[in-house]
Amino acid sequence: MAGRRRPTPLRDRARYRFDSTLARSTGVLLGWLSACCLCVVVPVSALLVWTDPSSPHTFTGRLVIVWRTSAETLRLNGVTGAPLRMLLSALLGVIALLCVSTLIGVITTGLGDRLTELRRGRSTVLERQHAVVLGWSDQVFTVVGELLAARTGRSREVVAVLAHRDPAEMDESLRAALALPGGARLVCRTGSPSDPRALEVVAPHAAGSVLVLPVEDPDADPQVVRALLALRALLGRQPGPPVVAAVRDARYLPAARLAAGPRGTVLETELTTARLLVQSARRPGLPAALRDLLDFAGAEFHVRDATALAGLTFKDAALHLDDGAVVGLLPPEGRPTLTPPAETVVTATDRLIVVAHDDSAASPADLRAHVDPTAVAPPVPRTEGPVRTLLLGWNRRAPLIVHILRATARTGSTLDILTGPHPDPEPIPPTESLSSGRLDTTFHPGDPVRPEVLRALDLFGYDSVLVLGPDVHTGPEQPDDRTLLTLLMLRSIEEEHDRALPVVAELSDPRSRPLAPLGPAADVVVRGELTALLMTQISHNPALAPVFEEVFATRGGALALYPVGDYLRPGREASFATVVAAALARGECAIGYRPGSADPVLRDHGVRLAPRTSERRTWNAADEILVLTRPEPPSEPGGGAESLTETGSQTSTGTETGAESLTGSETGPESLTGTQTGAESLTVTGTRAEPRPAPQSASAVEPFAGNDAPNPLPGMRREQDGGGSPAVTPEDDRRTP
């Protein structure tokens, strides 16, 4: 029948009753445990006694032997005699067994809790002069690896990482990605970097340096500011270690600098990445040169005493060091002078800024005899005409890239933008084509991962191709999937036409670099890698902070690779001292060279930094010289100097010479100001734009400014997306009479 129940098996009912009985209380559990022990121990003891030929023949004697055997097995003591005496002995044995079991349980529980606490990363770090890294992002692998490389040679190298993640997972990820040198220790602790009590665990007061990384969250920059405030609250006014932090959005830069205080240095990642992408597109091979210059594997910037060279000119001082390339002077007030005039006299209070392989300095030696004037090429002015640039993709850095291209482009340059799909949290690009006196911008519909869309463009007619990936990723896609697909399509077109494309791609994950299908003229820039390298360099030597400000912020493009023919006659054998002298004659400082295709042995080793000044080699036309260039005069027409200046009310100023500029007015505390000379200037308020006279103003750039860039496209209104990044939307450009 339908309502008839199937009988429950006896085994299942017995198991259910047994489980229910055990769940009642601890006493019932102990009772069942005792009963089970007796049911096993007593019969087995009786079997041993009855099978023993030497056991007593009487039944009472055998029971006594059974009792003793069972009592010894259960550790209850085997006292015989009167029943009361045996009962008391059994009671004492049970009590002793309970005490020993309780003691073992307490010890086991304590050890387990301690191991759990260690796995959770709650124990305090008792180290001194260690490096502290706060936060977790893709930059942590570069930062930790460089910190360990920089501290090689110390007896105890310790890096403590504090982040709101599982410490075992952090330790496993770092050890899998990095090769820890011998004697190095990696300590991972869990906790919020913005909580002073959690910060005490990594002992920042006793650290040698503290680095604060932006996490992978929409509110990453506020968390960096909170971590800096927590450090200030914990350290107070006592002298503490140098603090280096990074923010993504330039709006948080003033607040982060105030929170960091005098001991801190704050970098801005978005503008640094945008500048590097533009520079890499114009100077192929520059990303590899920057990585070699900023990591600790080879040569890097150092500050050396110049007492022994006092009284010499800068040119002569540069030719007195055989183990380093002199690039500037650091006066006592701490503001560096890079590529000073060759006739500048070195004083006893100055320090030399050099690119060398280590801190140790060899004794100065006069190397001027190694200069061969007959090998120096006659100076030829460098002329750069208009360029065509293709931008594939759109993200938060795209408006900054467009602005930098507009500010530095030659008259008649063009920019084609193929945006592809873009999620809402990203800045939405405009959809109309725009034209200015220096850069004509055209927008093309389509997805850059589709081959037919790319083939419809004149790819080989561009001087450079920039590939950007989206900032927001949904679904199963990895962060760099779209970028890798675009590179794969471009590589396929290269192979079809047997021609190379000058491609520079932006990646977010360093592990994607070996996967990128790059052509012979292509290169990649890992987002945040340059900032991570700068952070470790400054944390290792805080005196270099103003030097990096000058190189990467004030000038914005101080490093460049130029053909060797600009300095030497190709095919001649000459020393590197000759290259140094030829570069100084052009107002530049030579710091290395990149062998050309005619030198297959060294070609794959990238740029060779700081070779010995006395080293001689045969220079061919394919070689390139890495130089630190002189700053462009701010009043030079067409110089296109970019300016980003910070004021107390969050005002960003963009200054251009000989080109169109904008002044944008918005409601709120932020304003955007642009100044130009020698061309028409527009004032944009809402949807109105009127001509106004162009004031004569020199370009000024604040070190590491990186504030909100001026509106990169005319007739576009700047807004802020949910993540605080600049966005541009189309707006009518209606002029009033």
FENDANOR-V393611 format. One record per helix or strand of 2 or more residues. SS is the DSSP state (H for helix, E for strand). FROM is the first residue (numbers start at 1). TO is the last residue. Records with the same first field share a line. If there is no record, write none. Layout:
# FENDANOR-V393611
SS->FROM-TO, FROM-TO
This chain:
# FENDANOR-V393611
H->10-22, 26-50, 59-73, 83-120, 139-150, 167-177, 196-202, 204-206, 220-235, 250-260, 269-282, 286-294, 307-309, 314-318, 368-370, 373-375, 398-408, 451-455, 459-461, 481-497, 510-515, 529-540, 542-554, 564-566, 576-585, 600-603
E->131-134, 157-163, 184-190, 209-212, 242-247, 264-268, 300-305, 324-330, 336-338, 351-356, 388-392, 413-418, 439-444, 464-467, 503-507, 523-526, 559-563, 573-575, 589-594, 607-609, 616-618, 624-628, 651-657, 661-665, 671-677, 681-685, 688-692, 716-720, 726-730
